[in-house]
Amino acid sequence: MKLKVILFTLILIFSFVSVSYASEPFGIGTKNAIDRFEIMKEHFKVDYDTYGDSKDIPEPIVYIVEAGDNLYEIAIEHSVPLNALKEWNNLTDHTIHPRDELIINNKQSANFTKSPLAEDEMLVIATAYTAYCYGCSGTTAYGIDLRSNPEEKVIAVDPSIIPLGTKVWVEGYGEAIAGDTGGAIKGNRIDVFIPSYDHAIEWGVKEIKLKIID
């Protein structure tokens, strides 16, 4: 009798598991892919209409923090906005520790978030500097004395991308002139001039839109 009860119980369990598995509309493998797609959508704001197949989405880069690293330099090294780097990793401040694992967006997936740009617009990684930074003379490559004219709106550019003297509009900064250069300013990267050191630090690293005015 006891044996019959055990067998009957096993049959019921097997039937329940079979029904539960069959009721999964996508199957286990597909569900994992969908879960991964949801994670990527949350991290990188992926557009379902444009990227309908999760296998097309690149995996995020995982960076292992080393001794001496800081979040600001990691953001610059990987050309990602500092605030986005904090958001992806649920960081409330800039504190990181050796062997921490940071999710870092890669260049391909960065393109997923972009809205169409006009011909005179571009996306740039923007940092900030002051007229009194280490090694700075206070006079720009275009001849603007920033120490005497702290109200000037000036950005440092790669002249092969944006010629010196070009008037631009910078998201979050306003109208400015491409009036300076910098050894680290290559490609679609700019440095915005901010008179106050504290405000320059607050600017951090941002991915923003730049529009050519003239």
MOZINOR-V526277 format. One record per pair of residues at least 12 apart in sequence whose ideal C-beta (glycine too) atoms are under 6 Angstrom apart, sorted by the first residue. I is the first residue (numbers start at 0). J is the second residue. Records with the same first field share a line. If there is no record, write none. Layout:
I: J + J
//
This chain:
32: 53
35: 53
36: 53
39: 56
42: 87
43: 108 + 111
44: 112
45: 111
57: 105 + 107 + 108
59: 102
60: 103 + 105
61: 100
62: 101 + 103
64: 95 + 97 + 99
66: 97
70: 93 + 95
74: 204
75: 204
77: 103
78: 124
79: 104
80: 204 + 205 + 206
81: 203 + 204
87: 102
88: 101 + 102
119: 210 + 211
120: 208 + 210
121: 209
123: 187 + 189 + 209
124: 188 + 206
125: 189 + 191 + 205 + 207
126: 190 + 204
127: 191 + 193 + 199 + 202
128: 190
129: 196 + 199
130: 145 + 146
139: 178 + 179
140: 179 + 180
141: 163 + 178
143: 178
145: 192
149: 194
152: 173 + 175
153: 175 + 176 + 178 + 179 + 192
154: 175 + 177 + 189 + 191
155: 179 + 180 + 181 + 184 + 190
156: 177 + 189
157: 184 + 185 + 186
161: 177
163: 177
165: 177
166: 212 + 213
167: 209 + 211 + 212
168: 210 + 212
169: 209
170: 207 + 208
171: 207
172: 191
//
